[in-house]
Amino acid sequence: MPFTFALFLMIQFTTKAFCEGGFYNRTCKMIKEKHPDAPSNTYSIVTESGKCIQVYCEMGLNGGGYTFLHPTTLSVINDLDILEMFTDDTAFLLRARRTDGTQPYAVLKQLSEFSFVPLKIGISSFESFSGPTNALYIGSPYIFFGFLPNSLASVSAIQGLQVNGVRISYTHCGSVTASHFALFPNFKEADPGNAYSPDFVYTGIFSNVRNNPSGRVMPGDYFMFGEIHFGGCGCYVQTNQMKKDKGVLALTIGFR
């Protein structure tokens, strides 16, 4: 039995066996720190509120330790659980599921001039940010990934993000302050909104994604309907509209 697979089985057995006891892993980052050779795969972790949930752990890209939530967990965890899991507020790890079967990735960070601003994650919440458009159409639960809060997005002329180290910036116009990604399980199969403005930020993101060297893919059910909104001439796009020009079917985002 290969060493990495044996290690994976050992970690899984230990976590599941003690989900109700005292020995458990809280995050993929914790697993990575305890077992540096742990492979990327699905694992069980225990949240701050004591819930045993299944996650996908990316253990290679950008140093590894990234936790990807399964859509079914969004209705059972809360922001307190996220606060404990989200200890690196400088980067997200985006993966896109494409029509050709590939799942390119991008490390997302603030622009250098906003490096002092922590990234934000919320479970069906977006305090101090503009909320996702599809909360009105699809509803909760959803997971929100914020960049600039309204207090900065309303006054900063230059906005955007870094994608795999590449600066994607634009001059803000108008009064829309949105600065986020949002992912929706959409178990009710609700119709999303129909707005679509594939402007500079959208093009910049998907021009700079990379295929992972191994070609390894995540389980498809970790991907969700997504919206990307950088207001004031950045972009507004949804995954149901991305297939036609970027071949993108769905998104998922990991954190650590």
RAQUIRA-V92405 format. One record per pair of residues at least 12 apart in sequence whose ideal C-beta (glycine too) atoms are under 7 Angstrom apart, sorted by the first residue. I is the first residue (numbers start at 1). J is the second residue. If there is no record, write none. Layout:
BEGIN
i=I j=J
i=I j=J
END
This chain:
BEGIN
i=4 j=37
i=4 j=39
i=7 j=35
i=7 j=37
i=7 j=38
i=8 j=38
i=8 j=39
i=8 j=41
i=11 j=31
i=11 j=35
i=11 j=38
i=11 j=43
i=12 j=43
i=12 j=44
i=15 j=43
i=15 j=44
i=15 j=45
i=16 j=44
i=19 j=44
i=19 j=46
i=19 j=52
i=24 j=46
i=25 j=45
i=26 j=45
i=26 j=46
i=26 j=84
i=26 j=85
i=27 j=45
i=27 j=67
i=27 j=85
i=27 j=256
i=28 j=43
i=28 j=55
i=28 j=57
i=28 j=65
i=28 j=66
i=28 j=67
i=28 j=256
i=29 j=65
i=29 j=87
i=29 j=256
i=31 j=43
i=31 j=57
i=32 j=59
i=32 j=64
i=32 j=65
i=38 j=59
i=39 j=59
i=40 j=57
i=40 j=58
i=40 j=59
i=40 j=60
i=40 j=216
i=41 j=57
i=42 j=54
i=42 j=56
i=42 j=219
i=43 j=55
i=43 j=57
i=47 j=77
i=47 j=81
i=48 j=80
i=48 j=81
i=48 j=84
i=49 j=78
i=49 j=80
i=49 j=81
i=51 j=76
i=51 j=77
i=53 j=73
i=53 j=77
i=54 j=70
i=55 j=67
i=55 j=68
i=55 j=69
i=55 j=70
i=56 j=68
i=56 j=218
i=56 j=219
i=56 j=222
i=58 j=93
i=58 j=254
i=61 j=93
i=61 j=105
i=61 j=212
i=62 j=91
i=62 j=93
i=62 j=107
i=65 j=256
i=66 j=93
i=66 j=254
i=66 j=255
i=66 j=256
i=67 j=85
i=67 j=254
i=67 j=255
i=67 j=256
i=68 j=218
i=68 j=222
i=68 j=252
i=68 j=254
i=69 j=143
i=70 j=221
i=70 j=222
i=71 j=185
i=71 j=224
i=74 j=123
i=74 j=141
i=74 j=142
i=74 j=143
i=74 j=185
i=75 j=141
i=77 j=123
i=78 j=123
i=79 j=122
i=79 j=123
i=79 j=125
i=82 j=121
i=82 j=123
i=86 j=121
i=86 j=255
i=87 j=256
i=88 j=256
i=89 j=118
i=89 j=119
i=90 j=109
i=90 j=119
i=91 j=107
i=91 j=108
i=91 j=109
i=92 j=108
i=92 j=119
i=92 j=145
i=92 j=253
i=92 j=255
i=93 j=105
i=93 j=107
i=93 j=253
i=93 j=254
i=94 j=106
i=94 j=108
i=94 j=251
i=94 j=253
i=95 j=218
i=95 j=252
i=96 j=209
i=96 j=248
i=96 j=251
i=97 j=220
i=97 j=223
i=97 j=249
i=97 j=250
i=98 j=247
i=98 j=248
i=98 j=249
i=99 j=243
i=99 j=247
i=99 j=249
i=100 j=247
i=102 j=211
i=103 j=217
i=103 j=218
i=104 j=209
i=104 j=210
i=104 j=211
i=105 j=209
i=105 j=210
i=105 j=212
i=106 j=163
i=106 j=164
i=106 j=205
i=106 j=208
i=106 j=209
i=107 j=164
i=108 j=161
i=108 j=163
i=109 j=161
i=109 j=162
i=110 j=147
i=110 j=161
i=110 j=162
i=111 j=160
i=111 j=161
i=111 j=162
i=111 j=167
i=111 j=169
i=114 j=148
i=117 j=148
i=117 j=152
i=119 j=146
i=119 j=147
i=120 j=146
i=121 j=143
i=121 j=144
i=121 j=145
i=121 j=255
i=122 j=144
i=123 j=141
i=123 j=143
i=124 j=140
i=124 j=141
i=124 j=142
i=125 j=144
i=126 j=144
i=126 j=146
i=128 j=149
i=128 j=150
i=128 j=151
i=129 j=146
i=129 j=149
i=129 j=150
i=129 j=179
i=129 j=180
i=130 j=150
i=130 j=177
i=130 j=178
i=130 j=231
i=132 j=144
i=132 j=180
i=132 j=182
i=132 j=227
i=132 j=229
i=133 j=193
i=133 j=195
i=133 j=227
i=133 j=229
i=134 j=182
i=134 j=184
i=134 j=192
i=134 j=193
i=134 j=227
i=137 j=190
i=137 j=191
i=137 j=192
i=137 j=193
i=138 j=184
i=138 j=186
i=138 j=190
i=138 j=192
i=139 j=190
i=141 j=185
i=142 j=182
i=142 j=183
i=142 j=184
i=143 j=183
i=144 j=180
i=144 j=182
i=145 j=180
i=145 j=181
i=145 j=253
i=146 j=179
i=146 j=180
i=147 j=161
i=147 j=179
i=147 j=180
i=148 j=179
i=150 j=177
i=153 j=177
i=153 j=179
i=153 j=231
i=154 j=177
i=156 j=172
i=157 j=171
i=157 j=172
i=158 j=171
i=159 j=172
i=159 j=179
i=159 j=230
i=159 j=234
i=160 j=201
i=160 j=230
i=160 j=234
i=163 j=204
i=163 j=205
i=163 j=208
i=164 j=208
i=164 j=210
i=166 j=208
i=168 j=201
i=168 j=204
i=168 j=205
i=170 j=200
i=170 j=201
i=170 j=233
i=170 j=234
i=172 j=232
i=172 j=233
i=173 j=232
i=173 j=233
i=174 j=232
i=174 j=233
i=176 j=231
i=176 j=232
i=177 j=231
i=178 j=229
i=178 j=230
i=178 j=231
i=179 j=230
i=179 j=231
i=180 j=229
i=181 j=226
i=181 j=228
i=181 j=253
i=182 j=226
i=182 j=227
i=183 j=224
i=183 j=226
i=183 j=251
i=183 j=252
i=183 j=253
i=184 j=224
i=184 j=225
i=185 j=224
i=186 j=225
i=192 j=225
i=192 j=238
i=192 j=240
i=195 j=236
i=196 j=236
i=196 j=237
i=196 j=238
i=196 j=241
i=197 j=235
i=197 j=236
i=198 j=235
i=198 j=237
i=198 j=245
i=199 j=233
i=199 j=234
i=199 j=235
i=200 j=234
i=200 j=235
i=201 j=230
i=201 j=234
i=201 j=235
i=202 j=228
i=202 j=235
i=202 j=237
i=206 j=246
i=218 j=252
i=222 j=252
i=223 j=250
i=223 j=251
i=223 j=252
i=224 j=250
i=224 j=251
i=224 j=252
i=225 j=239
i=225 j=240
i=225 j=250
i=226 j=239
i=226 j=250
i=226 j=251
i=239 j=251
END
